[in-house]
Structure formats: C-alpha cells, structure tokens
Amino acid sequence: MASAAALGIAPMPLRAQTAAPRRGGTFRMAVSDFSSSEQLDPQMNEYRFMMHLQYQLRNCLIEVGPGGVLIPELATEWNPNADLSAWVFKIRPGVEFHNGKTLTAEDVVFSLNLHRGEASISEAKSLMAAITDVSVTAPLEVTVKLEAPNAGFPAILSMINMLIVPADDMNFAAGTGTGGYILETFQPGVRSLVKRNPNYWKEGRAHFDAIEIHCISDINARTTALQTGQIDAMDAVDTTTAPLLAAMPNIKLLQTKGKQHHAFSMNVKDPLFQNADVRLAMKLAIDREAVLTTIQAGYGSIANDQPISVAYAYHNPGLAQHSYDPEQAKFLLNRAGVSGLTVPLHVSELPFTGATNMAQLYAQHAAAAGITINVQREPDDGYWSSIWGQRPMFATRWSGRVNEDAMLTLAYSRQSLGGWNETSWDNEAFNNTLAAARSEVDEVKRKELYWECQRLIWEDGGMVAPIWADLLDATSNKIGHGEIGNDWALDGARCGERWWFTE
C-alpha cells in the first residue's frame, strides 16, 4: 500500500505556539464579508463571517496549519490504497459534541454525505462528486472510495464545508459541533457570540472565554473600531492606511503572503469574450506594476492570470509574464475582427477593498489599446448572487484553496459550471489534464500535469488577475499568536481558536 508520507501529504503533529498562551477574556473581532441570509448549514459557508463562526463551533477531519501543512483534527491519520482510489480515515476517540453525544464514524459518514447527491445544496458538491461510496469499515474508521485515483483528496476534507455534525441531525441552526466554543447568539449579517466549550478535546486551543464577531462592511468604521478599542482584531485592512496602522504603538499589522488574488473575470460564453484573442487582449491591456503600486501600495506581487501562486507546491514558474502591451492588444482585437470594443465592468467593494479604484485604473490603461471600459459600481448587498458570474465582466476575489486540485476544480472545471466556475470556461484539454493530474501517483508527472493546467488557463481562460494581494489584518497589541496561517485572512479563519490575550 502506498503511504501518505510517500506522497508528501502525511499528517503532521500540531505545531508548538511561540509563547505560552493565556486563557480568558472576550475576543471581539470585525469581519468585512457577510450576508443577512447566512445560515449555520455546513453546506453553505460562502462568507467570511460564517467561516469564522463555523470553525469556532465545529471541526473538520483535517486542519490546515501554517504553510499549508495538513494537521490531524477529528481524523488521527489517513492512508490510501495502492492506486489512490480509496482513502481510510481513523477517527479520533473520546470526542464529544456540545450536546454530550460521543463522536462516531457514523457521524462522519453522515456529514460527508451532506455534500453528495442530487439533493445536496453544498458549495463543495463538485469536489465531492468524485466519491462513489462513504462507509464505516471499523468502529472508528471511515473508508472513502473514489471514481478515480486522487492523490490530493484528503486536503479537500479540511475545507470549511467539511465540518462534522451529529448524524441525522438536520437542526444546523443549533450550532452543535465538537468545536472549542458553544453558540450563544447568531444574528446573520450582524453579530455572533460564543462561549468557551469546557469539554473541548483539543489541548492548547480555544483560549478565550467568549468571542464576539461583528459584521462591519465599511473599512473606515472597522478601522476606527480597532483604533478606539471597540474590537481586538479586523480583516481586510485598507492598503492606503496600512502604514499608519503599522506605526501605531497599540496596533499590530499582520501582513501574510498567500494565495489570494484580486481580479476581473470575463464570462467566456458572453459574445464579448467568446474569442480567445479578445480575452488575451484584455489581459495585455492592464498595467500590473501600476496596479500593485497605486492600488495595492506594494502589499502583494505581480500575478499572471492563473490562480496557482508560489504558495502552492505545484506552481508553474515557466509561464511568460503577461505585461502591459496596448499595441499587441490592438493587434489581437483587429485579428478577432473587433474594433472600438466597449466593455461594461461591474464592481463593488465587497470582493476586495479598492476594487472600484482598480477598475478605473484599468479603464485608463485599456484606453490606449482602443478598449472602452465602462466601470459600473454595484451595491455590496446581493453582489455575489446577482452580479458575480452573471455579468459579462465583474470584479472577483479568490483566497485560494487548500491545494491545486481544489482550486482548479472549483473555479475552472466542467463539473463546476453553473456554480463556482465564474467564467463559464469549459476547456476539453484542461478537463482531461486535471483528471489525469489528480490520478497520477508519480509526483514529478503530477506536477507537470498541474503545470499544464495553469498554462491552459493563462493562455485561454477568462480571468484577468494582475496581482497576488497579501492578506492584511490588524490586531490590538494585546493579542498573542503563533505562526500565522496563509490560506485565509485572520490566521486561516481560525484566530478564535488559535489566538489569546497577552494581558
């Protein structure tokens, strides 16, 4: 049997904290991404507010640690069969749900099956479609069988939707889980309050007595709340004010390089963007260096219109950098039989702070290529449901995913059309290469296949991604923490469990 260690994806032990944590206090945090329609159903965790709250209440089988290391959570170990078409997960003994029920393998099977089948409303449905069976194979053992080999499958079970809940209990609103905190108050799009779980199974975690999450969309209001001590931490710091915050003696700026990219996406099924030459022209019509310095204030790096950054193991370093070339863009438009191209670009500040300014700068750049970009500011409310993926071109943000397969499957594969595949891109060569990559046992060959997936998106895809945006969070100087995770803002959305007060 192939071992997980041989594949480079073996579980690792919990990392030691950099300083001795101190227990106590109420941690107040503010998040910028939320909706009044949110719910505690594990199938639906679209917004950052829900990610934080769910991780406070519930656990997954696997946790993503700093640097993308997979850490045992409710699974103590996982191992594949010889051809990677099945994975066996050993379930941690002696763990209790908030209601006193002991965790069983049956709970795991129920939780994973929430994301499978026609009736599932899960955001992760496309990722779980590869499963043919989930079954209890020993008292504390679950075996997952796949329709094809998948070397990276365990990482999928660390994603936010893969929370473990009690079997046959569809009352998700109660917030029942095995997590470090117990639900007290949940007001969708407003706030939440949780209290520490006195029977939490995980040692060295969940240090606060209570946690409040406050939903504050306005960047100035969030910043003021932190400066005046009304909150202890915030996400999505404005790049223009970040140096000022960093200089304040009572505030810490947390700058983390990761997988996040700010972008404008084209719907390739729309008549405007069906021609690949037009899509490439749009990629060459933006000055990436100007975006990085003017909009991002240097908090990031240049991206190249594909989603796999150097933070991933299989980043392709060999792609020629798309750069600002209005003359070549004009040539491509002429070859496509397009002149005087006019593009409506729909934006809001919800995808990322500065999206409107970045769109207006893009419009200035594109004018030199004979492209007229009409920036249309949309309300934040309803942006994800009514604008994102629904208009010919729109602002977007991707925080990345746990591994290459999850990122590429969710955002670019045929199985995600009508869901997270925001550009409606359906490329036969890409789909075949992606399937081959996840099935490849040889790591060198697997890397080459993922490189080809990136090349196809870079060449033919519908995303204009000029920058990798550093994660910018800020905290009171009273907050202690270990090494910061880089998969999501605020320590992988797990600050509630990982952080503590130093005084």
Phi, psi and omega in degrees: 000135176291137179267153177298325181297322181295334179272358180076020183229027180290149176296147180244154178291157177301137180279145179289146176288156181281344178210156182294120180293154179242132183270145172126167175088164176254118181270122181248121182232155179238135178240153186259348189242112186196173178208150178286352181258010182295153178215166185267018175289124180302337181290337188235099179223064188281332190251157183296326177306313183290326178300311180297312183295317180296319179292335174289326186267330192224163177240160171256178173291327185226143177249146174265119179266180177306138181078009178080011179291135177276126184244135176301133174240259177280347168259133179273336177197164178210139183216145181266166167281185189297324184253015176067022180264358176210146179230136180251127182245125174271128186266137184296130179279156171075016179269137180246142168286167180301331181273006177094350179290138178278135179297134178232169175296329178296326176297320180294315179300314178301315184295318179290325181288346174301335186258012182239154173091165184297327184282347182293139175252018187292142173291341180260013184304319182294326179288325184273355180296340181284351181278134175258338181197141172232122185214156174278122181245001174191166183309323178231052181213134178234133177248130178249120178259141185243154179289341178206157179303146179210105182293331185259013186302316183306325182299330180299328183282005172264353186288157189302329180287342187273037179288145181263126181234166181296141181300138174064014178254102182267007178276068184295335182297340179289342178075017183295130179201193177250013188283178186285351183223153182247136185292132173248311184219136175221112176243101185308130179073007182233292182196168171216158177221129175232153177243149184300137176280112184292345182250026183297135186281339189269116181287145176074022179224168177057067187274335184283150173289325181205158178226132173248131171252129178245133180269111182226105183282326185287122183297323180293321179293320178297315182296317178298319180299322178289316182297327183266004176080013178284335175227165182254346181200154177213155175257175171052058176294140176290129182298334181287332181256354182305315179298326178293317178297318182298332182276349182282133186293337184259009184228143175245131174265127179254108179252118185232126176276136183203227188249002187287130175230136175263135190206171169238128185249142177255136173278110188288350176274345178287141181306331179299325192235021179289334181273127182297329177296322178294318180297318179293322177301319179296327179287329180272357184262014179235136179269100187294321179298320179293321177297315182298317183279320186278315184268318186264356178052031178084357181276071181163202179206168183287132176254175191220039170063030170211155197268001186258103184274180178293349177287346177268152181293329186248036173298136180270110182274358189262004181281131176298138182287123170293129181227168184293117182211078184298329179292317177294324176298317176301315180302315181296319178296319178296320179295329178278357180076027182244130174225146181062043182296129177241126186237123171279125180244113185267128184223162171206166177276359181291315178301314176197146178297128182097005182299320180294314179296322179293322178295319179293324176293319176302318179299320177296316180296314186292336180301326180293341178263007181079019180254127176260116177256117177265107182282123182242109181283127181249155176296147177297318182295123178085004183299313184294328184270332187248338184248306182302124180076356183252342183254164180301321178212141189202158177284144180214164176217133173238128177271006182082176177223175192297327175212176185300316184298318179296317180296311184289324179291314183296318191258345189225351187275161178298324183290347178259005176300137184085358179231248184279351177285083191292335182267356183058029181283127181225093186249118185300315180299319179297311182300319179292320181291321179297316178298319179293323182296313183290341181265353187279123180283322181288121187295323180296314179294322179297318178300316180297323179292319177293327174299317180294323176302315179296320180297320181294320177294314179304319185278320193237344188290175187254014182255130171259100183246098184279335187218150161269124183261122175300146172286126181240109176239165178218145180224164167296153178286002177272357182269130174254153181198163173267209177296135186275131175288149185244015181274332176216168176296161177051058173061053178066027183063019180242023181300327181300326180270329189266334188265172179202167174273137179270347179209000000 
